[in-house]
């Protein structure tokens, strides 16, 4: 690891995982709006007036739950993109990178399922798995950066 390397298979998998999770977050955002529309209950008075619904504050639980899952997705996706992007850029272990990507994708997909179906133990466990993946991948990338800098 003496220069910046883009490992094509790892970059491809990392890119596809990041895009898939980004699309999932996008769908959750749309689901938040769709649920507000279906319930005809809106946080913004102008939306309630325009769409002939009720102005509510806070959101109904169904909307709030999707919104929390969406916010959690975005928070974690940003951290994964930063850690993973640096991981790929420094040419750290491709096999470990593939494992990190697979575990993170699985964790986030199951976390969303758990959040939307009110399964707190599964939600906690899958959040923890994703958290650990980001933490370990970040340390791994930092070590690779340090080695790269000292060669």
N, CA, C and O of each residue as an XYZ file, in Angstrom:
604
protein
N       0.832     -1.188      0.000
C       0.000      0.000      0.000
C       0.876      1.250      0.000
O       0.964      1.955      1.006
N       1.509      1.515     -1.112
C       2.358      2.701     -1.169
C       1.754      3.829     -1.979
O       2.322      4.920     -2.027
N       0.626      3.598     -2.611
C      -0.032      4.661     -3.366
C      -1.540      4.462     -3.292
O      -2.023      3.395     -2.913
N      -2.270      5.501     -3.659
C      -3.727      5.379     -3.674
C      -4.138      4.415     -4.774
O      -3.714      4.544     -5.923
N      -4.959      3.458     -4.412
C      -5.374      2.412     -5.354
C      -6.887      2.291     -5.308
O      -7.487      2.271     -4.233
N      -7.490      2.210     -6.471
C      -8.916      1.909     -6.530
C      -9.053      0.464     -6.966
O      -8.818      0.132     -8.128
N      -9.433     -0.394     -6.034
C      -9.649     -1.793     -6.328
C     -11.014     -1.899     -6.989
O     -12.038     -1.717     -6.330
N     -11.039     -2.185     -8.256
C     -12.282     -2.125     -9.022
C     -13.421     -2.973     -8.457
O     -14.535     -2.465     -8.332
N     -13.192     -4.244     -8.109
C     -14.324     -5.004     -7.542
C     -14.833     -4.387     -6.233
O     -16.044     -4.305     -6.026
N     -13.937     -3.958     -5.357
C     -14.369     -3.353     -4.108
C     -15.065     -2.029     -4.365
O     -16.090     -1.743     -3.746
N     -14.532     -1.218     -5.261
C     -15.182      0.054     -5.584
C     -16.579     -0.194     -6.144
O     -17.522      0.526     -5.815
N     -16.707     -1.204     -6.983
C     -18.013     -1.540     -7.557
C     -18.998     -1.945     -6.463
O     -20.127     -1.454     -6.431
N     -18.581     -2.828     -5.577
C     -19.475     -3.281     -4.509
C     -19.796     -2.131     -3.564
O     -20.956     -1.921     -3.210
N     -18.772     -1.386     -3.156
C     -18.999     -0.240     -2.273
C     -19.965      0.757     -2.919
O     -20.884      1.250     -2.266
N     -19.752      1.048     -4.196
C     -20.636      1.974     -4.904
C     -22.066      1.466     -4.980
O     -23.009      2.226     -4.761
N     -22.230      0.193     -5.288
C     -23.577     -0.370     -5.387
C     -24.281     -0.416     -4.031
O     -25.477     -0.140     -3.943
N     -23.548     -0.763     -2.982
C     -24.142     -0.781     -1.642
C     -24.557      0.630     -1.238
O     -25.661      0.839     -0.734
N     -23.671      1.592     -1.459
C     -23.973      2.978     -1.097
C     -25.178      3.497     -1.880
O     -26.053      4.151     -1.313
N     -25.223      3.208     -3.166
C     -26.360      3.637     -3.989
C     -27.650      2.948     -3.567
O     -28.699      3.589     -3.496
N     -27.586      1.653     -3.287
C     -28.786      0.923     -2.862
C     -29.325      1.488     -1.552
O     -30.530      1.684     -1.401
N     -28.425      1.748     -0.610
C     -28.874      2.299      0.670
C     -29.354      3.742      0.514
O     -30.263      4.178      1.219
N     -28.744      4.474     -0.406
C     -29.231      5.824     -0.699
C     -30.634      5.796     -1.280
O     -31.475      6.624     -0.932
N     -30.885      4.845     -2.163
C     -32.231      4.704     -2.730
C     -33.238      4.278     -1.667
O     -34.386      4.721     -1.682
N     -32.807      3.421     -0.748
C     -33.694      3.019      0.350
C     -34.058      4.229      1.194
O     -35.216      4.396      1.577
N     -33.072      5.079      1.486
C     -33.344      6.304      2.248
C     -34.282      7.220      1.474
O     -35.175      7.835      2.058
N     -34.086      7.311      0.178
C     -34.958      8.127     -0.665
C     -36.393      7.607     -0.618
O     -37.340      8.389     -0.537
N     -36.548      6.293     -0.668
C     -37.880      5.690     -0.589
C     -38.532      5.936      0.773
O     -39.741      6.153      0.853
N     -37.737      5.902      1.836
C     -38.301      6.197      3.155
C     -38.784      7.641      3.229
O     -39.820      7.924      3.831
N     -38.035      8.550      2.618
C     -38.479      9.944      2.572
C     -39.800     10.075      1.824
O     -40.705     10.789      2.257
N     -39.897      9.382      0.706
C     -41.145      9.410     -0.060
C     -42.276      8.747      0.718
O     -43.421      9.192      0.645
N     -41.966      7.688      1.462
C     -42.984      7.005      2.261
C     -43.501      7.912      3.373
O     -44.677      7.850      3.731
N     -42.629      8.750      3.917
C     -43.056      9.713      4.935
C     -44.111     10.648      4.349
O     -45.171     10.854      4.940
N     -43.808     11.206      3.185
C     -44.753     12.119      2.531
C     -46.030     11.396      2.125
O     -47.128     11.928      2.294
N     -45.891     10.196      1.595
C     -47.069      9.439      1.157
C     -47.975      9.094      2.345
O     -49.199      9.134      2.224
N     -47.384      8.762      3.471
C     -48.179      8.429      4.654
C     -48.900      9.666      5.178
O     -50.058      9.587      5.587
N     -48.215     10.812      5.164
C     -48.902     12.058      5.534
C     -50.104     12.279      4.616
O     -51.199     12.605      5.073
N     -49.880     12.096      3.325
C     -50.968     12.300      2.362
C     -52.112     11.321      2.548
O     -53.282     11.697      2.471
N     -51.774     10.070      2.793
C     -52.799      9.049      3.005
C     -53.627      9.352      4.246
O     -54.843      9.161      4.252
N     -52.963      9.824      5.292
C     -53.664     10.151      6.535
C     -54.308     11.531      6.503
O     -55.128     11.862      7.359
N     -53.930     12.338      5.503
C     -54.425     13.714      5.377
C     -54.093     14.529      6.636
O     -54.907     15.322      7.109
N     -52.877     14.315      7.168
C     -52.410     15.040      8.348
C     -51.017     15.586      8.041
O     -50.112     14.829      7.691
N     -50.850     16.902      8.175
C     -49.633     17.560      7.713
C     -49.040     18.471      8.785
O     -49.773     19.122      9.529
N     -47.725     18.513      8.858
C     -47.032     19.402      9.793
C     -47.138     20.864      9.367
O     -47.235     21.755     10.211
N     -47.118     21.103      8.087
C     -47.158     22.471      7.569
C     -48.600     22.890      7.278
O     -49.345     22.191      6.592
N     -48.965     24.043      7.816
C     -50.331     24.545      7.630
C     -50.664     24.716      6.151
O     -51.781     24.425      5.723
N     -49.693     25.189      5.375
C     -49.963     25.407      3.945
C     -50.231     24.096      3.216
O     -51.026     24.064      2.277
N     -49.573     23.003      3.639
C     -49.834     21.703      3.032
C     -51.236     21.214      3.402
O     -51.965     20.681      2.566
N     -51.590     21.406      4.661
C     -52.932     21.007      5.107
C     -54.001     21.761      4.327
O     -55.000     21.170      3.915
N     -53.802     23.060      4.122
C     -54.782     23.859      3.381
C     -54.833     23.428      1.919
O     -55.914     23.227      1.365
N     -53.678     23.288      1.300
C     -53.589     22.942     -0.120
C     -54.137     21.551     -0.398
O     -54.817     21.335     -1.401
N     -53.841     20.604      0.495
C     -54.241     19.215      0.276
C     -55.513     18.831      1.036
O     -55.888     17.660      1.098
N     -56.167     19.843      1.611
C     -57.441     19.658      2.305
C     -57.358     18.600      3.409
O     -58.149     17.659      3.467
N     -56.369     18.796      4.278
C     -56.181     17.883      5.398
C     -56.085     18.647      6.698
O     -56.357     19.847      6.749
N     -55.702     17.956      7.736
C     -55.567     18.561      9.060
C     -54.135     19.012      9.287
O     -53.184     18.358      8.857
N     -53.999     20.131      9.964
C     -52.689     20.612     10.394
C     -52.419     20.011     11.767
O     -53.162     20.278     12.712
N     -51.364     19.198     11.894
C     -51.061     18.517     13.153
C     -49.617     18.797     13.570
O     -48.743     19.036     12.737
N     -49.396     18.760     14.875
C     -48.038     18.859     15.395
C     -48.043     18.226     16.772
O     -48.639     18.796     17.686
N     -47.430     17.112     16.966
C     -46.440     16.461     16.102
C     -47.097     15.566     15.050
O     -48.319     15.435     14.983
N     -46.233     14.955     14.232
C     -46.714     13.992     13.242
C     -47.411     12.831     13.931
O     -47.086     12.499     15.071
N     -48.376     12.206     13.244
C     -48.942     10.953     13.754
C     -47.825      9.905     13.885
O     -46.822      9.974     13.175
N     -47.997      8.964     14.769
C     -46.946      7.961     15.030
C     -46.516      7.226     13.759
O     -45.327      6.962     13.585
N     -47.434      6.897     12.884
C     -47.072      6.177     11.650
C     -46.096      6.988     10.807
O     -45.150      6.435     10.246
N     -46.320      8.285     10.716
C     -45.437      9.166      9.948
C     -44.117      9.351     10.688
O     -43.045      9.281     10.086
N     -44.199      9.585     11.989
C     -43.006      9.819     12.794
C     -42.064      8.615     12.763
O     -40.845      8.780     12.712
N     -42.628      7.404     12.794
C     -41.797      6.194     12.784
C     -41.015      6.098     11.475
O     -39.815      5.820     11.490
N     -41.677      6.322     10.356
C     -40.980      6.290      9.066
C     -39.936      7.400      9.029
O     -38.822      7.188      8.551
N     -40.285      8.567      9.522
C     -39.343      9.688      9.547
C     -38.119      9.390     10.384
O     -37.009      9.766     10.004
N     -38.292      8.722     11.517
C     -37.141      8.365     12.357
C     -36.259      7.343     11.658
O     -35.033      7.435     11.718
N     -36.869      6.375     10.998
C     -36.088      5.387     10.252
C     -35.311      6.067      9.129
O     -34.154      5.731      8.873
N     -35.948      7.017      8.465
C     -35.313      7.771      7.381
C     -34.129      8.569      7.900
O     -33.047      8.534      7.313
N     -34.327      9.286      8.993
C     -33.250     10.101      9.572
C     -32.084      9.212     10.011
O     -30.922      9.561      9.800
N     -32.389      8.080     10.614
C     -31.347      7.169     11.053
C     -30.572      6.618      9.862
O     -29.351      6.470      9.928
N     -31.274      6.315      8.779
C     -30.611      5.842      7.555
C     -29.617      6.873      7.035
O     -28.471      6.539      6.734
N     -30.046      8.098      6.932
C     -29.184      9.145      6.383
C     -27.961      9.364      7.271
O     -26.841      9.479      6.773
N     -28.175      9.422      8.587
C     -27.055      9.617      9.511
C     -26.003      8.526      9.328
O     -24.807      8.813      9.292
N     -26.444      7.295      9.213
C     -25.506      6.182      9.078
C     -24.904      6.092      7.684
O     -23.740      5.723      7.534
N     -25.675      6.422      6.677
C     -25.172      6.362      5.309
C     -24.041      7.364      5.086
O     -23.068      7.054      4.400
N     -24.160      8.551      5.656
C     -23.093      9.557      5.518
C     -21.793      9.022      6.118
O     -20.733      9.119      5.500
N     -21.878      8.464      7.313
C     -20.674      7.939      7.970
C     -20.085      6.759      7.196
O     -18.866      6.650      7.063
N     -20.945      5.876      6.687
C     -20.474      4.743      5.888
C     -19.806      5.231      4.608
O     -18.766      4.705      4.213
N     -20.388      6.222      3.962
C     -19.817      6.738      2.709
C     -18.437      7.347      2.949
O     -17.525      7.151      2.147
N     -18.283      8.078      4.039
C     -16.981      8.683      4.345
C     -15.952      7.603      4.661
O     -14.877      7.570      4.064
N     -16.282      6.721      5.599
C     -15.343      5.674      5.997
C     -15.046      4.736      4.819
O     -13.890      4.396      4.566
N     -16.082      4.329      4.116
C     -15.898      3.416      2.997
C     -15.156      4.048      1.834
O     -14.319      3.405      1.201
N     -15.462      5.306      1.552
C     -14.749      5.994      0.469
C     -13.260      6.079      0.741
O     -12.447      5.832     -0.150
N     -12.898      6.429      1.967
C     -11.475      6.467      2.332
C     -10.876      5.069      2.324
O      -9.740      4.881      1.891
N     -11.623      4.106      2.793
C     -11.164      2.715      2.809
C     -10.808      2.260      1.389
O      -9.738      1.698      1.157
N     -11.702      2.506      0.466
C     -11.462      2.112     -0.931
C     -10.290      2.905     -1.518
O      -9.446      2.342     -2.216
N     -10.238      4.204     -1.236
C      -9.215      5.071     -1.829
C      -7.799      4.684     -1.416
O      -6.868      4.806     -2.212
N      -7.626      4.221     -0.182
C      -6.275      3.871      0.266
C      -5.889      2.450     -0.104
O      -4.757      2.032      0.142
N      -6.803      1.710     -0.684
C      -6.481      0.363     -1.143
C      -6.340     -0.644     -0.021
O      -5.538     -1.573     -0.116
N      -7.115     -0.469      1.045
C      -7.078     -1.432      2.148
C      -7.612     -2.782      1.661
O      -8.071     -2.901      0.526
N      -7.550     -3.775      2.511
C      -7.888     -5.153      2.152
C      -9.220     -5.266      1.402
O     -10.274     -4.937      1.946
N      -9.165     -5.731      0.153
C     -10.409     -5.888     -0.609
C     -11.372     -6.891      0.032
O     -12.580     -6.653      0.050
N     -10.864     -7.997      0.551
C     -11.737     -9.000      1.153
C     -12.447     -8.435      2.380
O     -13.655     -8.613      2.535
N     -11.707     -7.762      3.245
C     -12.337     -7.154      4.423
C     -13.351     -6.104      3.980
O     -14.428     -5.997      4.567
N     -13.017     -5.334      2.956
C     -13.935     -4.308      2.457
C     -15.235     -4.905      1.949
O     -16.311     -4.355      2.180
N     -15.132     -6.036      1.254
C     -16.341     -6.703      0.782
C     -17.195     -7.195      1.949
O     -18.422     -7.104      1.912
N     -16.541     -7.712      2.977
C     -17.260     -8.157      4.174
C     -17.931     -6.965      4.849
O     -19.097     -7.052      5.236
N     -17.209     -5.854      4.996
C     -17.793     -4.649      5.602
C     -19.035     -4.203      4.829
O     -20.072     -3.903      5.420
N     -18.914     -4.163      3.508
C     -20.046     -3.720      2.680
C     -21.239     -4.645      2.836
O     -22.365     -4.175      2.997
N     -21.012     -5.960      2.792
C     -22.100     -6.918      2.919
C     -22.776     -6.848      4.277
O     -24.003     -6.879      4.372
N     -21.968     -6.754      5.330
C     -22.538     -6.669      6.671
C     -23.325     -5.378      6.868
O     -24.388     -5.381      7.489
N     -22.795     -4.264      6.334
C     -23.493     -2.995      6.504
C     -24.815     -2.990      5.740
O     -25.826     -2.512      6.255
N     -24.814     -3.515      4.525
C     -26.051     -3.602      3.749
C     -27.091     -4.456      4.484
O     -28.254     -4.066      4.593
N     -26.676     -5.598      4.978
C     -27.578     -6.473      5.718
C     -28.099     -5.768      6.978
O     -29.297     -5.789      7.261
N     -27.186     -5.145      7.725
C     -27.582     -4.464      8.966
C     -28.599     -3.365      8.695
O     -29.598     -3.256      9.406
N     -28.354     -2.550      7.676
C     -29.255     -1.419      7.412
C     -30.593     -1.883      6.855
O     -31.626     -1.298      7.179
N     -30.597     -2.916      6.026
C     -31.869     -3.426      5.502
C     -32.712     -4.002      6.646
O     -33.913     -3.745      6.735
N     -32.071     -4.777      7.510
C     -32.807     -5.357      8.641
C     -33.199     -4.293      9.659
O     -34.247     -4.406     10.294
N     -32.377     -3.266      9.824
C     -32.714     -2.183     10.754
C     -33.988     -1.479     10.291
O     -34.874     -1.205     11.100
N     -34.083     -1.186      8.999
C     -35.288     -0.535      8.484
C     -36.507     -1.424      8.691
O     -37.556     -0.951      9.129
N     -36.373     -2.701      8.380
C     -37.466     -3.646      8.607
C     -37.873     -3.629     10.072
O     -39.061     -3.550     10.387
N     -36.896     -3.702     10.968
C     -37.177     -3.730     12.403
C     -37.831     -2.436     12.856
O     -38.744     -2.457     13.681
N     -37.376     -1.317     12.327
C     -37.948     -0.028     12.730
C     -39.400      0.075     12.286
O     -40.266      0.487     13.058
N     -39.660     -0.295     11.051
C     -41.011     -0.143     10.505
C     -42.004     -1.159     11.062
O     -43.214     -0.941     11.010
N     -41.493     -2.271     11.597
C     -42.385     -3.299     12.145
C     -42.325     -3.364     13.673
O     -42.822     -4.316     14.274
N     -41.720     -2.357     14.297
C     -41.673     -2.213     15.762
C     -41.063     -3.433     16.448
O     -41.673     -4.032     17.334
N     -39.858     -3.788     16.027
C     -39.121     -4.899     16.646
C     -37.868     -4.339     17.311
O     -36.803     -4.307     16.694
N     -37.983     -3.901     18.553
C     -36.895     -3.159     19.190
C     -35.592     -3.935     19.370
O     -34.520     -3.351     19.209
N     -35.642     -5.213     19.695
C     -34.418     -5.981     19.885
C     -33.672     -6.131     18.561
O     -32.458     -5.936     18.505
N     -34.391     -6.473     17.505
C     -33.764     -6.578     16.182
C     -33.237     -5.212     15.744
O     -32.154     -5.121     15.166
N     -33.995     -4.158     16.015
C     -33.547     -2.810     15.648
C     -32.237     -2.468     16.368
O     -31.296     -1.973     15.749
N     -32.183     -2.732     17.661
C     -30.964     -2.445     18.414
C     -29.784     -3.263     17.904
O     -28.690     -2.731     17.716
N     -30.004     -4.556     17.681
C     -28.913     -5.432     17.249
C     -28.394     -5.068     15.860
O     -27.186     -5.087     15.622
N     -29.295     -4.741     14.954
C     -28.846     -4.388     13.605
C     -28.202     -3.006     13.583
O     -27.269     -2.772     12.815
N     -28.687     -2.095     14.413
C     -28.020     -0.790     14.530
C     -26.601     -0.993     15.056
O     -25.654     -0.395     14.547
N     -26.459     -1.836     16.075
C     -25.143     -2.094     16.658
C     -24.209     -2.713     15.638
O     -23.037     -2.345     15.570
N     -24.710     -3.647     14.845
C     -23.880     -4.256     13.803
C     -23.394     -3.190     12.821
O     -22.204     -3.134     12.512
N     -24.290     -2.355     12.333
C     -23.890     -1.295     11.406
C     -22.902     -0.328     12.036
O     -21.940      0.090     11.392
N     -23.135      0.028     13.290
C     -22.233      0.915     14.035
C     -20.836      0.305     14.107
O     -19.842      0.982     13.845
N     -20.768     -0.980     14.464
C     -19.471     -1.654     14.579
C     -18.772     -1.754     13.226
O     -17.552     -1.608     13.149
N     -19.522     -1.998     12.174
C     -18.920     -2.046     10.838
C     -18.267     -0.701     10.515
O     -17.122     -0.658     10.065
N     -18.989      0.386     10.742
C     -18.431      1.710     10.459
C     -17.199      1.965     11.330
O     -16.189      2.471     10.841
N     -17.277      1.621     12.607
C     -16.156      1.863     13.519
C     -14.921      1.064     13.103
O     -13.826      1.621     13.014
N     -15.086     -0.221     12.853
C     -13.949     -1.068     12.485
C     -13.390     -0.653     11.126
O     -12.174     -0.581     10.950
N     -14.265     -0.381     10.174
C     -13.806      0.050      8.858
C     -13.062      1.381      8.952
O     -12.084      1.594      8.236
N     -13.514      2.270      9.822
C     -12.836      3.555     10.011
C     -11.439      3.360     10.577
O     -10.486      3.982     10.107
N     -11.310      2.505     11.576
C      -9.990      2.222     12.154
C      -9.092      1.571     11.110
O      -7.922      1.930     10.979
N      -9.639      0.616     10.371
C      -8.891     -0.071      9.318
C      -8.403      0.936      8.263
O      -7.253      0.876      7.827
N      -9.279      1.851      7.863
C      -8.898      2.882      6.888
C      -7.848      3.825      7.470
O      -6.928      4.237      6.763
N      -7.976      4.170      8.755
C      -7.006      5.060      9.396
C      -5.634      4.409      9.462
O      -4.622      5.067      9.222
N      -5.591      3.122      9.785
C      -4.327      2.397      9.802
C      -3.716      2.370      8.402
O      -2.521      2.610      8.233
N      -4.541      2.079      7.409
C      -4.051      2.057      6.028
C      -3.542      3.429      5.600
O      -2.532      3.525      4.903
N      -4.232      4.489      6.011
C      -3.777      5.850      5.703
C      -2.443      6.143      6.374
O      -1.562      6.753      5.768
N      -2.292      5.717      7.604
C      -1.055      5.935      8.332
C       0.102      5.208      7.677
O       1.184      5.772      7.515
N      -0.122      3.948      7.298
C       0.915      3.167      6.609
C       1.236      3.815      5.275
O       2.405      3.908      4.901
N       0.226      4.262      4.557
C       0.420      4.918      3.263
C       1.258      6.178      3.420
O       2.127      6.460      2.594
N       1.001      6.923      4.462
C       1.710      8.184      4.703
C       3.160      7.970      5.090
O       4.001      8.826      4.814
N       3.475      6.835      5.731
C       4.831      6.587      6.214
C       5.697      5.789      5.257
O       6.872      5.566      5.547
N       5.168      5.359      4.143
C       5.987      4.595      3.160
C       6.740      5.523      2.244
O       7.471      5.065      1.366
